Amino acid sequence: MILPPGEDAQGRAVRLERIAEALIERVDRLEETRGSARSMFQAAVALEREAIARTRDLERALADLSEKNRDLAVARAAAEEANRSRTRFLRAASHDLLQPLAAARLFLSALTDTGLDETQAELAARLGAAFESVEELMHAVLDISRLDSQRIEFHRKPVALDALFRRLAVEYAPMAEAAGLRLSFVPTAAVVDSDPTFLRRIAQNLISNALKYTARGGVVVGVRRRGGLVWLECHDSGPGIAAADRARIFDEFQRAVPERGPQGMGLGLSIVRRACLKLGHRLELDSAVGRGTVFRVGLAPADAAAGAGQAAPDPSAAALRGRVVLVVENDAAMRRGYELMLGGRMGMIVRCAGGTAEALAAMGQDDPPDVILADYNLDNGDTGIAAIGALRAAAGQAIAAVMVTARRDGHVARACAACAVPLIEKPVRPADLAAALMQALGAAPPLA
């Protein structure tokens, strides 16, 4: 081996030792690097296995969730179908349920107009009260069914509150008088945006509720403007409602009165809450125990000019005396009831028919009636709408008409609105029927 110039054996040994140390250090670093890479590889493998396991767990959880969602969807569909079935049944059955009640009310109304002795008058009054209770219950059940339906249709329009108040004053004056209470309606020019049928039901339930649970004093119904809304308010001087009871009284069959207090079904305020919620009307309650209660319904104002034509007709039936009415009703008991009420109490000349063909024959060629009173549901698919249309076409003129029905759905309301025919629901109150007939006679629509 040749040594570098000037390097002896000892120098060479030192140099070789340094080279060896450097090599050893490099090898150590390589080993460390290789060990770190191996550790990383092993960690990556472990993470991959963990990810696979967690993915499988997640897939199983998603599968379970999907199955539960399917079960919930099936259960929800079944519940919705059950609700629709209930609504369809009540809608279909309402005519048959209310028909005998409507006939009984007509006969009872005719009976009370005859000379009754004291005992008979008392029996008639008790029968009337019983019919009122049954009617109230049936209307409440049907109203709740409609309001719970997802397919309910509202017909919003400007509603003149003063006209509504006059109608309610006539309707509830006997109830207030019998209870020895004052019932007052404050005149107003307010016109609001709402569904007139359901707004009337809201007001009816609030007034009826106030009269039932007020022992002394009275009930005042009026309007207050606040916060851009028109607030329909019903004040009473009743026992008041404790704070603990103010939420539950809006539930079904709840009454915040003692067991020996006035009896009611506890459905009226539930209907008020449901109707206000569906219509978007705010509902408020203030009460002081021992001092009385006020219910408020917040209504959006409407164009006063649009509602100006809704003034209620005079409920007196004197204007109907001597007018000819053609009754189109397939139920014999109802026809007889109409004959007694329209001919006896209102002094009208009554003709009756069971359907469209019979009505055309009864009318004759040149002798149209002053007004048509038709039931919507007739026999063999015939309807009151068809009868009115056929009679108007045969007469060649716009005969005034009123529709009576036990059905509560949008189809009937739209059909009546299309031919400008007032619609009233069974059971028929004499005052409501007289008002509807006078409304029709005062504003018959143009011939289509």
NUNUTI-33800 format. One line per field, with one value per residue (C-alpha): residue number from 1; residue in one letter; z, x, y. Coordinates in Angstrom, 2 decimals. Layout:
N
n: [NUM | ...]
res: [A | ...]
c3: [Z | ...]
c1: [X | ...]
c2: [Y | ...]
***
This chain:
448
n: [1 | 2 | 3 | 4 | 5 | 6 | 7 | 8 | 9 | 10 | 11 | 12 | 13 | 14 | 15 | 16 | 17 | 18 | 19 | 20 | 21 | 22 | 23 | 24 | 25 | 26 | 27 | 28 | 29 | 30 | 31 | 32 | 33 | 34 | 35 | 36 | 37 | 38 | 39 | 40 | 41 | 42 | 43 | 44 | 45 | 46 | 47 | 48 | 49 | 50 | 51 | 52 | 53 | 54 | 55 | 56 | 57 | 58 | 59 | 60 | 61 | 62 | 63 | 64 | 65 | 66 | 67 | 68 | 69 | 70 | 71 | 72 | 73 | 74 | 75 | 76 | 77 | 78 | 79 | 80 | 81 | 82 | 83 | 84 | 85 | 86 | 87 | 88 | 89 | 90 | 91 | 92 | 93 | 94 | 95 | 96 | 97 | 98 | 99 | 100 | 101 | 102 | 103 | 104 | 105 | 106 | 107 | 108 | 109 | 110 | 111 | 112 | 113 | 114 | 115 | 116 | 117 | 118 | 119 | 120 | 121 | 122 | 123 | 124 | 125 | 126 | 127 | 128 | 129 | 130 | 131 | 132 | 133 | 134 | 135 | 136 | 137 | 138 | 139 | 140 | 141 | 142 | 143 | 144 | 145 | 146 | 147 | 148 | 149 | 150 | 151 | 152 | 153 | 154 | 155 | 156 | 157 | 158 | 159 | 160 | 161 | 162 | 163 | 164 | 165 | 166 | 167 | 168 | 169 | 170 | 171 | 172 | 173 | 174 | 175 | 176 | 177 | 178 | 179 | 180 | 181 | 182 | 183 | 184 | 185 | 186 | 187 | 188 | 189 | 190 | 191 | 192 | 193 | 194 | 195 | 196 | 197 | 198 | 199 | 200 | 201 | 202 | 203 | 204 | 205 | 206 | 207 | 208 | 209 | 210 | 211 | 212 | 213 | 214 | 215 | 216 | 217 | 218 | 219 | 220 | 221 | 222 | 223 | 224 | 225 | 226 | 227 | 228 | 229 | 230 | 231 | 232 | 233 | 234 | 235 | 236 | 237 | 238 | 239 | 240 | 241 | 242 | 243 | 244 | 245 | 246 | 247 | 248 | 249 | 250 | 251 | 252 | 253 | 254 | 255 | 256 | 257 | 258 | 259 | 260 | 261 | 262 | 263 | 264 | 265 | 266 | 267 | 268 | 269 | 270 | 271 | 272 | 273 | 274 | 275 | 276 | 277 | 278 | 279 | 280 | 281 | 282 | 283 | 284 | 285 | 286 | 287 | 288 | 289 | 290 | 291 | 292 | 293 | 294 | 295 | 296 | 297 | 298 | 299 | 300 | 301 | 302 | 303 | 304 | 305 | 306 | 307 | 308 | 309 | 310 | 311 | 312 | 313 | 314 | 315 | 316 | 317 | 318 | 319 | 320 | 321 | 322 | 323 | 324 | 325 | 326 | 327 | 328 | 329 | 330 | 331 | 332 | 333 | 334 | 335 | 336 | 337 | 338 | 339 | 340 | 341 | 342 | 343 | 344 | 345 | 346 | 347 | 348 | 349 | 350 | 351 | 352 | 353 | 354 | 355 | 356 | 357 | 358 | 359 | 360 | 361 | 362 | 363 | 364 | 365 | 366 | 367 | 368 | 369 | 370 | 371 | 372 | 373 | 374 | 375 | 376 | 377 | 378 | 379 | 380 | 381 | 382 | 383 | 384 | 385 | 386 | 387 | 388 | 389 | 390 | 391 | 392 | 393 | 394 | 395 | 396 | 397 | 398 | 399 | 400 | 401 | 402 | 403 | 404 | 405 | 406 | 407 | 408 | 409 | 410 | 411 | 412 | 413 | 414 | 415 | 416 | 417 | 418 | 419 | 420 | 421 | 422 | 423 | 424 | 425 | 426 | 427 | 428 | 429 | 430 | 431 | 432 | 433 | 434 | 435 | 436 | 437 | 438 | 439 | 440 | 441 | 442 | 443 | 444 | 445 | 446 | 447 | 448]
res: [M | I | L | P | P | G | E | D | A | Q | G | R | A | V | R | L | E | R | I | A | E | A | L | I | E | R | V | D | R | L | E | E | T | R | G | S | A | R | S | M | F | Q | A | A | V | A | L | E | R | E | A | I | A | R | T | R | D | L | E | R | A | L | A | D | L | S | E | K | N | R | D | L | A | V | A | R | A | A | A | E | E | A | N | R | S | R | T | R | F | L | R | A | A | S | H | D | L | L | Q | P | L | A | A | A | R | L | F | L | S | A | L | T | D | T | G | L | D | E | T | Q | A | E | L | A | A | R | L | G | A | A | F | E | S | V | E | E | L | M | H | A | V | L | D | I | S | R | L | D | S | Q | R | I | E | F | H | R | K | P | V | A | L | D | A | L | F | R | R | L | A | V | E | Y | A | P | M | A | E | A | A | G | L | R | L | S | F | V | P | T | A | A | V | V | D | S | D | P | T | F | L | R | R | I | A | Q | N | L | I | S | N | A | L | K | Y | T | A | R | G | G | V | V | V | G | V | R | R | R | G | G | L | V | W | L | E | C | H | D | S | G | P | G | I | A | A | A | D | R | A | R | I | F | D | E | F | Q | R | A | V | P | E | R | G | P | Q | G | M | G | L | G | L | S | I | V | R | R | A | C | L | K | L | G | H | R | L | E | L | D | S | A | V | G | R | G | T | V | F | R | V | G | L | A | P | A | D | A | A | A | G | A | G | Q | A | A | P | D | P | S | A | A | A | L | R | G | R | V | V | L | V | V | E | N | D | A | A | M | R | R | G | Y | E | L | M | L | G | G | R | M | G | M | I | V | R | C | A | G | G | T | A | E | A | L | A | A | M | G | Q | D | D | P | P | D | V | I | L | A | D | Y | N | L | D | N | G | D | T | G | I | A | A | I | G | A | L | R | A | A | A | G | Q | A | I | A | A | V | M | V | T | A | R | R | D | G | H | V | A | R | A | C | A | A | C | A | V | P | L | I | E | K | P | V | R | P | A | D | L | A | A | A | L | M | Q | A | L | G | A | A | P | P | L | A]
c3: [0.00 | -0.95 | 1.74 | 0.90 | 0.96 | 4.50 | 6.16 | 8.42 | 9.64 | 12.66 | 10.62 | 8.30 | 11.23 | 12.53 | 9.12 | 8.67 | 12.11 | 11.16 | 7.93 | 9.85 | 12.36 | 9.53 | 7.85 | 11.10 | 11.69 | 8.18 | 8.67 | 11.96 | 10.29 | 7.53 | 10.12 | 11.96 | 8.73 | 7.75 | 11.21 | 11.03 | 7.61 | 8.86 | 11.83 | 9.55 | 7.27 | 10.19 | 11.50 | 8.06 | 7.90 | 11.34 | 10.40 | 7.23 | 9.19 | 11.69 | 8.83 | 7.24 | 10.54 | 11.20 | 7.63 | 8.13 | 11.41 | 9.68 | 6.81 | 9.29 | 11.17 | 7.91 | 6.91 | 10.29 | 9.97 | 6.45 | 7.67 | 10.56 | 8.18 | 5.92 | 8.91 | 9.98 | 6.44 | 6.30 | 9.71 | 8.74 | 5.47 | 7.35 | 9.87 | 7.11 | 5.22 | 8.42 | 8.94 | 5.32 | 5.67 | 8.83 | 7.11 | 4.04 | 6.25 | 8.25 | 5.08 | 3.44 | 6.58 | 7.50 | 5.09 | 6.48 | 10.05 | 9.75 | 7.49 | 10.18 | 12.63 | 10.08 | 9.47 | 13.21 | 13.69 | 10.94 | 12.50 | 15.97 | 14.60 | 13.03 | 16.26 | 18.39 | 16.10 | 16.96 | 20.08 | 22.86 | 26.46 | 29.23 | 29.46 | 25.69 | 25.43 | 28.11 | 26.30 | 23.02 | 24.70 | 26.18 | 22.82 | 21.24 | 23.83 | 23.21 | 19.46 | 20.06 | 22.06 | 19.42 | 16.64 | 18.53 | 19.09 | 15.46 | 14.14 | 16.53 | 15.44 | 11.76 | 12.25 | 14.03 | 11.30 | 8.62 | 10.45 | 11.03 | 7.35 | 5.29 | 2.27 | 3.83 | 1.56 | 2.82 | 0.85 | 2.10 | 1.23 | 2.83 | 5.74 | 7.16 | 10.93 | 11.56 | 9.32 | 11.12 | 14.50 | 13.49 | 12.46 | 15.68 | 17.77 | 16.32 | 16.78 | 20.41 | 21.82 | 22.95 | 24.70 | 26.55 | 27.46 | 28.83 | 31.04 | 32.24 | 30.69 | 28.64 | 25.18 | 23.40 | 20.06 | 19.50 | 15.97 | 13.74 | 10.20 | 10.21 | 7.26 | 7.64 | 5.50 | 6.51 | 5.57 | 6.42 | 7.36 | 9.74 | 11.13 | 12.03 | 13.67 | 15.69 | 16.87 | 17.58 | 19.78 | 21.70 | 22.32 | 23.19 | 25.57 | 27.26 | 27.70 | 29.11 | 31.81 | 32.82 | 35.70 | 36.14 | 34.10 | 30.41 | 27.31 | 25.06 | 21.56 | 19.76 | 17.80 | 18.75 | 16.37 | 17.59 | 16.01 | 12.46 | 13.18 | 13.80 | 17.05 | 17.43 | 21.21 | 23.33 | 26.95 | 29.68 | 33.39 | 34.25 | 36.89 | 35.03 | 34.22 | 36.52 | 35.03 | 35.44 | 33.28 | 30.42 | 28.24 | 28.73 | 28.03 | 24.33 | 24.42 | 23.65 | 26.44 | 28.86 | 30.98 | 33.52 | 35.70 | 38.72 | 38.08 | 39.24 | 37.06 | 33.58 | 31.36 | 28.01 | 25.79 | 25.94 | 22.15 | 21.29 | 22.23 | 20.58 | 17.33 | 17.82 | 18.27 | 15.26 | 12.99 | 14.04 | 13.49 | 10.01 | 9.00 | 10.47 | 12.96 | 16.29 | 19.38 | 22.80 | 26.22 | 29.25 | 32.40 | 36.08 | 38.45 | 39.72 | 37.28 | 33.82 | 30.63 | 27.22 | 24.12 | 21.20 | 17.57 | 15.48 | 11.91 | 8.98 | 7.74 | 4.26 | 1.76 | 3.25 | -0.19 | -1.05 | 1.97 | 1.81 | -0.15 | 2.60 | 4.72 | 6.32 | 5.23 | 7.67 | 9.42 | 9.48 | 7.16 | 6.36 | 2.95 | 2.02 | 2.48 | -0.76 | -2.64 | -4.52 | -3.51 | -5.35 | -2.94 | -4.57 | -1.87 | -2.22 | 1.43 | 2.04 | 5.71 | 4.81 | 2.10 | 4.61 | 7.13 | 4.56 | 3.67 | 7.30 | 8.01 | 4.73 | 4.24 | 7.86 | 9.57 | 6.56 | 4.55 | 1.29 | -1.50 | -1.49 | -4.37 | -3.81 | -6.04 | -5.41 | -8.19 | -11.34 | -13.66 | -11.17 | -10.51 | -14.22 | -14.41 | -11.31 | -12.68 | -15.98 | -19.04 | -18.06 | -14.28 | -12.73 | -8.94 | -7.19 | -5.56 | -5.62 | -2.40 | -3.32 | -1.38 | -2.83 | -2.55 | -4.54 | -5.78 | -8.51 | -8.81 | -9.23 | -7.41 | -6.42 | -8.68 | -11.67 | -10.67 | -10.33 | -13.67 | -15.46 | -13.94 | -14.85 | -18.38 | -18.80 | -17.45 | -19.51 | -16.54 | -13.45 | -10.82 | -7.32 | -5.49 | -2.15 | -1.60 | 1.54 | 2.31 | 5.05 | 3.15 | 4.32 | 1.58 | -0.85 | -3.92 | -2.85 | -1.79 | -5.12 | -7.11 | -5.26 | -5.58 | -9.33 | -9.80 | -7.03 | -4.87 | -1.06 | 0.83 | 4.26 | 6.22 | 7.86 | 10.33 | 9.05 | 11.48 | 10.44 | 10.88 | 8.76 | 6.04 | 5.97 | 5.73 | 2.92 | 0.95 | 1.25 | 0.29 | -2.82 | -3.74 | -3.31 | -5.48 | -8.03 | -10.30 | -14.05 | -16.16 | -17.16]
c1: [0.00 | 1.36 | 1.09 | 0.30 | 3.39 | 4.28 | 1.79 | 3.13 | 1.38 | -0.05 | -1.60 | -3.08 | -4.63 | -6.24 | -7.63 | -9.06 | -10.61 | -12.41 | -13.65 | -14.95 | -16.75 | -18.34 | -19.48 | -20.87 | -22.75 | -24.20 | -25.31 | -26.95 | -28.82 | -29.98 | -31.23 | -33.11 | -34.67 | -35.66 | -37.12 | -39.16 | -40.51 | -41.41 | -43.22 | -45.10 | -46.01 | -47.26 | -49.26 | -50.79 | -51.82 | -53.39 | -55.26 | -56.52 | -57.85 | -59.50 | -61.03 | -62.40 | -63.92 | -65.46 | -66.78 | -68.50 | -69.98 | -71.19 | -72.70 | -74.57 | -75.78 | -76.92 | -78.70 | -80.46 | -81.35 | -82.69 | -84.82 | -86.14 | -86.86 | -88.77 | -90.74 | -91.46 | -92.49 | -94.86 | -96.29 | -96.69 | -98.38 | -100.73 | -101.55 | -102.17 | -104.37 | -106.29 | -106.77 | -107.90 | -110.22 | -111.72 | -112.18 | -113.75 | -116.08 | -117.18 | -117.65 | -119.66 | -121.64 | -122.35 | -125.27 | -126.95 | -126.15 | -127.50 | -130.47 | -132.83 | -131.64 | -132.37 | -135.86 | -136.52 | -135.46 | -137.85 | -140.75 | -139.93 | -139.78 | -143.21 | -144.52 | -143.47 | -145.46 | -148.69 | -150.77 | -149.09 | -150.13 | -147.58 | -146.49 | -146.19 | -144.20 | -141.81 | -141.39 | -140.77 | -138.17 | -136.41 | -136.47 | -135.00 | -132.22 | -131.47 | -131.31 | -129.01 | -126.63 | -126.59 | -126.12 | -123.30 | -121.51 | -121.85 | -120.69 | -117.72 | -116.67 | -116.99 | -115.14 | -112.25 | -112.11 | -111.94 | -109.32 | -107.15 | -107.30 | -104.23 | -106.44 | -108.69 | -109.49 | -110.14 | -111.95 | -110.45 | -112.14 | -112.84 | -115.27 | -117.20 | -117.17 | -120.20 | -122.35 | -121.00 | -121.79 | -125.40 | -125.90 | -124.37 | -126.45 | -129.65 | -128.35 | -127.23 | -129.76 | -132.14 | -129.32 | -128.20 | -131.78 | -132.49 | -129.38 | -130.25 | -127.08 | -126.35 | -124.91 | -123.48 | -121.76 | -119.82 | -120.46 | -117.39 | -116.40 | -113.52 | -113.13 | -110.71 | -109.15 | -110.37 | -112.52 | -116.04 | -117.36 | -114.53 | -114.32 | -117.98 | -117.31 | -114.47 | -116.72 | -119.61 | -117.47 | -116.02 | -119.44 | -121.12 | -118.28 | -118.52 | -122.29 | -122.14 | -119.62 | -120.80 | -123.29 | -123.76 | -123.12 | -122.67 | -120.55 | -119.22 | -117.86 | -115.92 | -112.85 | -109.55 | -106.76 | -103.25 | -99.91 | -101.23 | -103.95 | -107.68 | -108.31 | -111.74 | -112.28 | -114.80 | -115.01 | -117.00 | -117.61 | -117.32 | -115.23 | -111.95 | -109.37 | -106.46 | -102.98 | -102.44 | -105.51 | -104.91 | -103.01 | -105.14 | -108.51 | -107.58 | -107.36 | -110.34 | -112.84 | -111.24 | -113.33 | -111.84 | -114.97 | -116.09 | -117.79 | -121.11 | -120.69 | -122.12 | -121.89 | -120.15 | -118.30 | -114.98 | -114.56 | -115.27 | -111.90 | -110.10 | -111.85 | -110.93 | -107.26 | -107.19 | -108.98 | -106.75 | -103.63 | -104.75 | -105.81 | -102.72 | -104.74 | -103.10 | -104.98 | -104.51 | -106.08 | -106.16 | -108.00 | -108.29 | -109.84 | -113.13 | -113.14 | -113.58 | -111.80 | -111.05 | -110.18 | -108.57 | -108.19 | -105.73 | -106.97 | -105.27 | -107.19 | -108.71 | -109.89 | -113.02 | -114.53 | -114.19 | -116.22 | -118.80 | -121.22 | -121.44 | -124.04 | -126.32 | -129.95 | -132.71 | -133.43 | -137.15 | -138.97 | -141.83 | -140.27 | -140.69 | -144.45 | -146.23 | -143.00 | -142.93 | -140.19 | -139.45 | -137.92 | -135.75 | -135.19 | -135.11 | -135.99 | -139.75 | -139.44 | -137.29 | -139.76 | -142.60 | -140.50 | -139.75 | -143.43 | -144.35 | -141.60 | -141.60 | -145.35 | -146.42 | -143.85 | -142.67 | -145.89 | -144.27 | -145.97 | -144.16 | -143.73 | -141.76 | -139.85 | -137.56 | -135.04 | -134.18 | -136.71 | -139.56 | -138.58 | -138.69 | -142.16 | -143.30 | -142.06 | -143.89 | -143.07 | -144.07 | -144.28 | -140.79 | -140.54 | -139.12 | -136.41 | -135.10 | -134.16 | -132.14 | -130.36 | -126.96 | -127.25 | -130.19 | -130.90 | -129.07 | -126.14 | -128.38 | -127.32 | -128.80 | -126.28 | -127.60 | -131.19 | -130.53 | -128.71 | -131.48 | -134.25 | -132.48 | -131.86 | -135.49 | -136.81 | -134.38 | -133.68 | -131.49 | -133.75 | -132.51 | -131.34 | -130.10 | -128.17 | -128.52 | -126.07 | -124.71 | -121.45 | -118.49 | -115.88 | -114.37 | -116.01 | -119.52 | -118.40 | -116.61 | -119.59 | -121.94 | -119.54 | -119.25 | -122.99 | -123.30 | -125.61 | -125.59 | -124.69 | -126.03 | -125.25 | -127.63 | -129.27 | -131.00 | -131.94 | -135.09 | -133.37 | -130.38 | -132.65 | -134.74 | -131.59 | -130.17 | -133.43 | -133.61 | -129.96 | -130.58 | -133.74 | -131.94 | -128.94 | -129.77 | -126.78 | -126.75 | -127.75 | -124.70]
c2: [0.00 | 3.39 | 6.05 | 9.65 | 11.82 | 12.84 | 10.42 | 7.72 | 4.64 | 6.34 | 9.14 | 6.61 | 4.77 | 7.95 | 8.76 | 5.28 | 5.46 | 8.71 | 7.19 | 4.19 | 6.41 | 8.36 | 5.17 | 3.80 | 7.07 | 6.94 | 3.35 | 4.28 | 7.11 | 4.78 | 2.29 | 5.02 | 6.26 | 2.75 | 2.15 | 5.38 | 4.48 | 1.03 | 2.53 | 4.87 | 2.00 | -0.04 | 2.95 | 3.48 | -0.16 | 0.08 | 3.29 | 1.68 | -1.29 | 1.08 | 3.13 | -0.04 | -1.13 | 2.30 | 2.45 | -0.89 | 0.35 | 3.52 | 1.54 | -0.64 | 2.43 | 4.07 | 0.89 | 0.78 | 4.48 | 3.96 | 1.08 | 3.16 | 6.05 | 3.67 | 2.42 | 6.00 | 6.94 | 3.97 | 4.83 | 8.49 | 7.56 | 5.24 | 7.98 | 10.54 | 8.10 | 7.36 | 11.11 | 11.57 | 8.60 | 10.09 | 13.44 | 11.81 | 9.81 | 12.84 | 14.86 | 12.10 | 11.31 | 14.92 | 15.15 | 12.03 | 13.03 | 16.55 | 15.86 | 14.47 | 17.12 | 19.85 | 18.45 | 18.22 | 21.83 | 22.98 | 21.06 | 22.38 | 25.92 | 25.46 | 23.93 | 26.89 | 29.22 | 27.39 | 27.95 | 25.95 | 25.70 | 26.24 | 22.60 | 22.22 | 25.45 | 24.18 | 20.86 | 22.67 | 24.88 | 21.85 | 20.10 | 23.21 | 23.30 | 19.62 | 20.21 | 23.18 | 20.96 | 18.22 | 20.78 | 22.49 | 19.18 | 18.09 | 21.45 | 21.36 | 17.87 | 18.77 | 22.06 | 20.32 | 17.69 | 20.37 | 22.42 | 19.33 | 18.44 | 19.31 | 20.09 | 22.67 | 25.59 | 29.11 | 31.78 | 35.01 | 38.27 | 41.65 | 41.21 | 44.17 | 43.62 | 45.82 | 43.60 | 40.55 | 42.16 | 42.89 | 39.28 | 37.98 | 40.38 | 38.90 | 35.37 | 35.65 | 38.14 | 35.33 | 33.47 | 36.61 | 37.55 | 34.05 | 34.33 | 37.83 | 39.30 | 42.40 | 41.69 | 44.74 | 45.20 | 48.40 | 49.80 | 49.86 | 50.72 | 48.22 | 45.87 | 42.96 | 40.26 | 36.79 | 33.84 | 35.09 | 31.64 | 30.80 | 34.33 | 34.06 | 30.67 | 32.23 | 35.06 | 32.67 | 30.46 | 33.40 | 34.98 | 31.68 | 30.82 | 34.23 | 34.01 | 30.48 | 31.27 | 34.74 | 34.76 | 38.53 | 41.63 | 41.08 | 40.66 | 43.42 | 42.78 | 45.47 | 46.48 | 48.07 | 49.11 | 48.40 | 47.52 | 47.73 | 45.15 | 45.29 | 43.43 | 41.84 | 41.76 | 39.88 | 41.14 | 39.44 | 40.02 | 36.34 | 34.54 | 35.00 | 32.35 | 31.49 | 31.77 | 28.02 | 27.30 | 29.74 | 27.28 | 24.18 | 25.85 | 25.82 | 22.00 | 19.78 | 19.05 | 21.50 | 23.87 | 26.26 | 26.23 | 24.19 | 20.88 | 22.34 | 25.41 | 26.01 | 22.97 | 22.99 | 20.57 | 22.37 | 22.42 | 26.06 | 27.53 | 24.60 | 25.51 | 29.18 | 28.32 | 25.98 | 28.46 | 31.37 | 29.26 | 28.17 | 31.70 | 33.36 | 35.45 | 36.25 | 35.10 | 36.72 | 36.27 | 38.58 | 37.65 | 38.57 | 36.07 | 37.44 | 40.36 | 38.89 | 37.88 | 39.36 | 37.34 | 39.16 | 38.09 | 40.13 | 40.67 | 42.33 | 45.39 | 45.24 | 47.83 | 49.37 | 49.94 | 46.25 | 45.22 | 47.97 | 45.79 | 43.19 | 44.93 | 42.39 | 42.44 | 43.24 | 39.92 | 40.68 | 38.30 | 40.72 | 41.43 | 37.75 | 37.61 | 36.73 | 35.88 | 32.57 | 30.12 | 26.88 | 24.36 | 21.65 | 19.03 | 15.24 | 14.52 | 14.46 | 15.45 | 18.45 | 19.52 | 19.45 | 21.35 | 24.05 | 24.29 | 24.87 | 27.39 | 29.32 | 29.24 | 29.55 | 31.79 | 33.83 | 33.91 | 32.78 | 30.82 | 27.48 | 25.04 | 21.84 | 19.44 | 16.49 | 17.12 | 19.06 | 17.41 | 17.75 | 21.37 | 22.19 | 20.66 | 22.54 | 25.85 | 25.58 | 27.63 | 31.17 | 31.11 | 31.34 | 31.65 | 34.68 | 32.59 | 29.01 | 27.21 | 24.11 | 21.41 | 20.55 | 16.75 | 15.38 | 11.87 | 9.93 | 12.32 | 15.36 | 18.53 | 21.84 | 23.61 | 21.66 | 22.43 | 26.18 | 26.29 | 24.38 | 26.53 | 29.76 | 28.56 | 27.45 | 30.75 | 32.80 | 35.03 | 35.23 | 33.73 | 34.47 | 31.33 | 30.06 | 26.83 | 24.70 | 21.92 | 19.71 | 19.25 | 21.27 | 21.35 | 23.78 | 22.26 | 23.26 | 26.74 | 27.31 | 26.07 | 28.43 | 31.36 | 30.74 | 31.30 | 33.93 | 31.83 | 32.38 | 29.20 | 28.25 | 25.12 | 22.68 | 22.62 | 25.75 | 28.51 | 30.43 | 33.80 | 32.72 | 31.34 | 34.53 | 36.65 | 34.50 | 34.64 | 38.42 | 38.73 | 36.65 | 38.57 | 41.87 | 40.94 | 38.27 | 37.51 | 38.04 | 35.06 | 33.03]
***
